[in-house]
Amino acid sequence: MVTVKARETSHREEDRVLTKHEMGNKIRVARKDQGLTLMDLSRRSKVSLASLSKAERGLIALSYEKFLAVSQALGMDLSDLFRKTAAQEKGGVVVDRANDAVIYRANRYLYGMLATKWPQKKMTPMYGRVEPGAPIDASDFSKHAGEEFIFVLEGSLTMEFENGTSQTLDRHDSIYFNSALGHHYLCASPTAVEILVVCLNDGESMPTPMPMQD
């Protein structure tokens, strides 16, 4: 029975994973629907042409600030990139059960995207898991317009900022900061740290119909 349950749990998680190829295909379809070239999208989003090309082919996973920039450049709701099922009418209630989050992996990070059925969200709630290890490029800080809140569920997390400061958070500690300030998420535990993240994007950066390295 334990083996069967383990397989069922694994299968459920597998169904919720948004692969690099699926994400790349969504970006490519939306770009072509708007008659844009990769160069056009690169100029609009300020994401490098090389990164976009690799992302569309499923060769790399984009980080939060990059897929946010891409969604805004395409005039899409961020949820459009992660939604696995149809959106519901705005103004209702969205409930995500324990196994409902849409999972996306990028290097040391796992994003569990929440409330993806809610269109045009002002906040982006996520479950996150950060594996031990250092950034690929320590000078490439994550940054995006808006504000960010992090609550540590399990383990310890060190937030390093581009101004030279850092804060280490233990279980049930939290931090709120201006997400335009470059930042790194570093696991300070022997095993992965689990966090709840809520990003509030700058309204001026959001399209009208609207965390990390490549």
C-alpha positions, 0 to 999 in steps of 0.5 A: 500500500505504501508503494502504491501511495508513493506512486500515486503521489509521484504521478500527481506531481508529475501531472502538475509539472510545467516542463521547460518545453511546455513553457517554451511552446507557450511563449513561442505560440503567444509570440507568433500569434502577435506577429513578433520575432524573437528580436522583437520580444527581446527588445520589449522584454529586455531578455537576451535573444539567446536566452529567449531562443533557448527558452522557446526550444526548451533548452533552459528554464527562465527565472521568475523575473525573466518570465515575468518580463516576457509575459508583460512584453506579450501583454499576458497575465503571468498566470497564462504561462502557468495555467494548466486548466481554464481560468475562472471568472474574476471575483470568485474564490480560488482554492488550491489544495496541497497537490494543486500547485503548478510546478516549474523548475529552474536550476536550484529553484522549484516554483510552485505557482498558486492561484493560477486560475485567477486571471489578472492577479495583482499578487503572485503567490508561490510555494518555493524550494531552494536547493543547497548550492551557489548561484551560477553567476554571483553578480547576476542578481534577481530583480523586478519592479515591485515588492516581495514577501517571503515566509520560511516554512522549513529550513533556513534561507539567506537573502543576499542583496546587491547593496552588500547586505544579507539576512538569514531567516530560520523557520517561521521567520519572514522578510519584506523588501523592495524587489527592485533591489537585486537579490539572491536566494541561498539555502542555508540548511543542509537540505532544501529550504521551503518558503512561501513567496508573494510578489506584488508587481509594479502596476505601471509595469503590468500590461493592460490586459495582464524568485535567480538565474537562467 
